[in-house]
Amino acid sequence: MFNAKGLAIAFVGAWLAVWVNLPLPWLLGPLLITLLIGSFGISNPCHPRWRKTGQVIIGMVLGLYFTPALVNALSMYWLFIVFGILWSMVLSLALATLQYKFNHLDWSTAWFASAIGSASEMINIAEKHQAQVDKVAATHSLRIVILVVLVPIFMGLYLDVTWSVPTLAVTNTSIVATVLLFLLAIITAKVFDVFNVLNAWILGPLFLIGMLSYFGVIQHSFPNWFIAFGQLCIGWSLGSKFPFSFLKDNQRFLVLTLMFNFLALVLSILLVLALIQFVSVDEKVLLLGLSPGGIAEMSLMAKVLGLSVPIIVAFQLSRLIFVILTTRYFYRLSQRLFF
């Protein structure tokens, strides 16, 4: 019922990723091993409970950064954050057009596969619009893989940064407090879900912990294993969206999708390199903020680099909320305009 075998496989993937020093190993390891064994016809299904568990944990972790510093970050970077939202819209439309024209996807699949937002939420919305869920999941998974693998390489070569395993302060860590907050976060997520709040299982916990953190009610850090487990659940869930024969039967689709997402990353990097010629902004912050990734991946990179996580969260969260709230509206609008 709870996929104990699948959970064990996901753990093996995470440990292997740690062993080979893969960036964000607890996210990419389970994702890649699930894809790999799936290509050999071995199923590794992820029960929805695990996906929701991962979303709750990630929401909680990100909520810790909602301090007054986040408000300052928004006031300092608000113009760039708005620009980042507009840039994500341009990229999404361009990617959807490429998928529709060259990969011959139906418009619903092309649109939700190309929306630069929460992968899990885009998959859920795509299901309601009769899109090809496997291809939506594949596109978002490939986008995450490309970002997580290539952004560190680029920043290491061009920006001369050093990547290391992040160490988290554990002086205020309490297992009892973590469990209690986790239970409260689940209740909050359920309430958000009852009221049909989009991406409730991330935004509910994020709202709860964010409010407690902002007003200084809690000054609490979560254990490393807790954060790692949340990433494992998300990676496992994304990888499990593929059917057994997907990789073998969709080689052309995968190759073109890799090219399209690589192009999106290159354009984002070129945009950042152009912007820093005219504005006095940390190029590393701008790159992680404008990259077409996700909150978890980009904020984890920011933590490793010692950057201001609230700023990156502000970039990514603003775009995430905007995309989640508007993607269905813009999809219907695009149907009326183009079809």
N, C-alpha and C positions, 0 to 999 in steps of 0.2 A: 504493500500500500504506500509506503514512504520511500520506495526506490533505494533500499539499502545498498544493493549491488551498484546501481548507478552512482550513488554518492561516493562509494569506494573508488570507482573508476575516476570520478572527478578529482578526488584527493590525489590519486596517482598522477593524473595530469598536472596538478598544481605542484606536486613535489618534483616532478621531472622538469617543469618550467623553472622552479627555483634552482635546481641543480645546474641547468644550462644558462643561468643568469638572464632569463628572458624578462624584459620589462613587464611590470604588473603581472607577475607569474600566477597569482591566485585568481586572476580574471582570465588571462589568455590560456593558461594551462588546461583548465577544464573545458574551455571552448574548443581548443585545438584537438585534444584527445577525443572528445565526443565527435567532432567532425571526422577525425581520422578513422576511428573504429566504425563510424557510420558508412564511410566509403567502402568498407569491407563487408557491409551487410549486418553489422552487429548493432543492435538497438541499445541506446542509452537514454531512455525517456526521463524527463524531469517533471515530477509532479508539481502542479501549480503552487502547492504549499511552499516548496523550496524557492521558487521564483519570488513569491511574495515575501518570504523570509529575507531573501537577499535585498529586495527593494526596501524593506523596513530598516534593515541595518545600514544600508548606504544613506538613506534619508536621515537616520539618526546621526551618523558620523558627520555628514555635511551640516546638519543643524548646529553642531558645536561651534561652527565658525560664524554664526550669526550674532556677532558682537557689535558694539557701536562702531568698530573699525569697518564693518561692512557698509554702514551708512556713509562713512567718510569715503569709502571706495566708490560708492555709487555717485556721490557728489563730485568726486574728482574725475571719474572715468565715464560719466553718464553719456557724453557725446560719443565716445568710442563704443560703448555698450549698444547704443541705438544704431550706430553704424554697423556693428557686428550682427545685429538682428536683420538689417537690410541686406547685408552681404550674404547671410544664410538663405534669405529668400531668393536672391539671384542665383546662388549655387544650386539650390533645390530645383528651381525651374529649369536651369540648364541641364542638370543631371537627369531630371525626368524626361526632358526632350530627347536627350541622347539615348536613354533607355528605350523610349518609345520608337525612335527612328531607326536605331541600329541594332538594338536587341529585340525589337519587335514585341515588346511587352504591351499588354493592354494598358490604357491610360491609368486606371485605378492602381494597378500594381506598380507602374512606373512612378506614379506620384508619391505613394506612401513609402516606396522603397527609397526614394530620393529625398524625402523630408528630413532635414538635419535636426533631429530631435531625439527623444527617448526611443530607443530601439524597441523595447518591450511594448511601449504604448502605441507606437506606429503599427506593430504587428497586431495588437488587439483591435485597433481601428480598421486596419486593412481587412481583417476577418469579417467585419460588419459590412464591408463594401464589396464583398465577393472577389477580393484580390487574391493573387497567388501567394499565399502566406510563406511558402518555402523560399520563394525568390525575394520577398520582402526581407525575411530573416537573413538570407544569404547576403544581400546587399549591405544591410546594416552591420552584419558581422564582419564582412570584408572591410568596410569603412573603419570599424574599430581597430581591426588588426593592422591596417595600413597606418593609421594614426599612431597607434601605440608603438609600432616597430620603427617607423620612418622618422617621426618627429624627434625621438631621442637621438637617432643617428645624425640627423641634420643639425640639431642643437649642439651635439658633441663636436661635429666637424667645423661648423661655421661660427657658432657662438662660443666655442671652447668651454663648454660646461662639463662637469664631471657627474656622472650618474652613479649613485650608490643606493644600497638598500636603506629605505627610510627607517629611522628609529623614532618611536613615539614616546613622549613622556608618559610614564606610568605612575608617577608619584601620587596622583589623585584617582587612580583606578581602583574600583571596588566591584567585585563580582556581584555582590548583593545589589548594589546600586544599578549596575548594568542590567541585571535581570529585571529589576523593578521598572526601570526606564523602558526596557524592551517590551514588557507587558503593556505599559501605558501607551507606547508607540503603536502596538498592534491594535489596541482599542481605538486610538485616534484614527488610524488608517481605516479601520472598519466603519467608523462614523463617517469619514470622508467618502468611503465607498457607498454607503447607504444613500448619501446625498448626491451620488453620481459625479463626484469631483474627479476630473481626469487625472490619471496617474496617482490615484489616492494612496497607494501603498508606498510611494516615495514622498509625495508632498505632505501627507498627513504627519508622519514621523518628523519630517524636516520642519514643519510648522511648530509641532510640539516642542522639540528640543531647541529649535531656533528661538522661540519665545522665552523658554527657560534660560537659555544661554544669554540672550540679549539683556534681560533684566537681572542677570547675575544670580538667579536662583540656584543654578548648578555651575560648578566649576569642576567638571568631571571629564576625564579622558577615558576612552574605551580600550580594552585590551587588544593587542595586536591580533590574537587569534580570532577575536570577534569580528574585526574589520576584514581579516582575510577570508573568513567564512562567508561573509556577505558577498564579497567579490566572487568567490567560488560558485555560489548559487546563481549569480547573474550570468557568469560565463557558461556554466553548465546548461542553464535554461536557453541561452541563445544558440548554443551548439546543437541542442536537441531538436530544434525546429526543422532540421534537414531530414528528408526521407533517406532511406538506405542508399539508393542508387543516384542520389542527386549529383554528386561530384562527377560521376562517370557520364551521366546523361546530359549534363549542362555545361560542358567544358567551354563552349563558345560564349555562353552567357557569363560564366565566371571570369574568363579572360577579359572580355570587354568591360565588365563591371570593375575589375581591378584597374583597368586603364582609366575609366571614368573617374573613379575615386582618387587615383593617383594624380590625375589632372586637377581635381578640385583642391587637393593638398598643395600642389605646386602653385596654383593661382593664389591660394591664401598666403603662402610664403612670400611670393612676389609682391602681393599687396602690402604685407607687413614691412618688407624691405623698402618699398616706396614710401610708406607712411612715415617711417622713422627718419627719413630725410627732411621732413617738414615739421615734425613734432618732437617734443622732448619727453618721450615715454620709454620705459624699459622695454626693449624689443622682445625679451623673453616673456614678459607678461602679455604683451600684445599678441605674440605668436600663439601662446596657449589659449588666450581669450578668443581669438578669431578663428582658430583651427576648427574644422567641422567635426569635432569629437563629441564627447559627452562630459557631464559633470564629474562622474567618478574618475574617468581616465585622466582628464586634464587637471583636476584638483590633486589627484595623487601625484602626478608629475610635478606640480607646483610644490607639494610638500617635500618631495625628494630634492628639489633645487633650492629649497629654502625661500621660495617666493611668498608673497602675500596671498595665502589661499582665499581669503574673503574676496579679493579682487577677481580672481579666476572664477570663483563661485558666482559672483555677480554677473560676469559675462555669460557664463554657461547657463545659469539658472534663468536669467532674463530671456535668453533665447529659447530655452526649453519650455518655459511657461507660454511664451508667445506662440511657439510652434504647436504645442498641445492644444491651445485654445482656438487657434485659427486654421489649422491645417485642413479640417473638414470643410470649413467655409470656403477657403481658397480652392479646394478641390471641386466643390460644386460650381464656384465661379468659373474655374478653368473649363469645366464641362460645357457651361453655357457659352463661353467665349469661343472655344476652339472646336467644339463638337456639336 
